[in-house]
Amino acid sequence: MNWCFALINNKLSELFFERHDDEEIEFLGHCDVQEEEYTTKKEKQWIEKDTKHNQFTYRKGKYTRINIP
């Protein structure tokens, strides 16, 4: 199981997923978190880097990536 930070429905979340051999990603779930929970410099860098590239909407049990210009 892998995880990353992401913006899901415009909220900071931890996104859990499995990466299969054919490069297909299976989303397992997510949980909303508060940025204040992460205090180290490294965690703050992860949040900034991951949320820049990982933005999704979650509706009716499906994750949809938002196109980032």
C-alpha positions in Angstrom: 0.0 0.0 0.0 1.3 3.5 -0.9 0.0 6.9 0.2 0.5 10.5 -0.6 -0.9 13.9 0.3 -3.6 15.2 -2.0 -6.3 17.8 -2.3 -9.6 16.0 -2.5 -12.7 18.1 -2.8 -10.4 21.1 -1.9 -9.4 19.6 1.5 -6.0 18.3 2.5 -6.1 14.5 2.6 -3.9 11.4 2.8 -4.7 9.3 -0.2 -4.1 5.5 -0.1 -3.6 3.5 -3.2 -2.1 0.3 -4.8 0.1 0.5 -7.9 -0.3 -2.6 -10.2 2.2 -4.0 -12.7 0.4 -2.5 -15.6 0.8 1.0 -14.1 -2.9 1.0 -13.2 -3.6 2.7 -9.8 -6.3 1.3 -7.5 -7.5 3.8 -5.0 -8.2 2.3 -1.6 -9.4 5.3 0.3 -8.6 8.7 1.9 -8.8 10.6 5.1 -9.0 14.3 5.6 -6.2 15.8 7.8 -5.2 19.2 9.2 -2.0 20.7 8.0 -1.2 21.7 11.7 -0.9 17.9 12.5 2.4 17.8 10.5 5.2 19.8 12.1 8.5 18.7 10.6 10.1 20.5 7.8 10.2 17.3 5.7 6.4 16.7 6.1 5.6 20.3 5.1 7.7 19.8 1.9 5.8 16.6 1.1 2.5 18.4 1.5 3.6 21.3 -0.8 5.0 19.0 -3.4 2.2 16.4 -3.4 -0.7 18.7 -3.4 0.7 20.6 -6.4 0.3 17.5 -8.5 -2.4 15.5 -6.8 -5.8 17.1 -6.9 -8.9 15.0 -7.1 -12.7 15.1 -6.7 -14.4 12.2 -4.9 -18.0 11.6 -5.7 -20.2 8.5 -5.7 -17.2 6.3 -4.7 -15.0 7.4 -7.6 -11.9 9.5 -7.7 -11.4 11.9 -10.6 -8.2 13.8 -11.2 -8.5 17.5 -11.8 -6.5 18.7 -14.8 -3.8 21.1 -13.6 -2.7 23.6 -16.2 
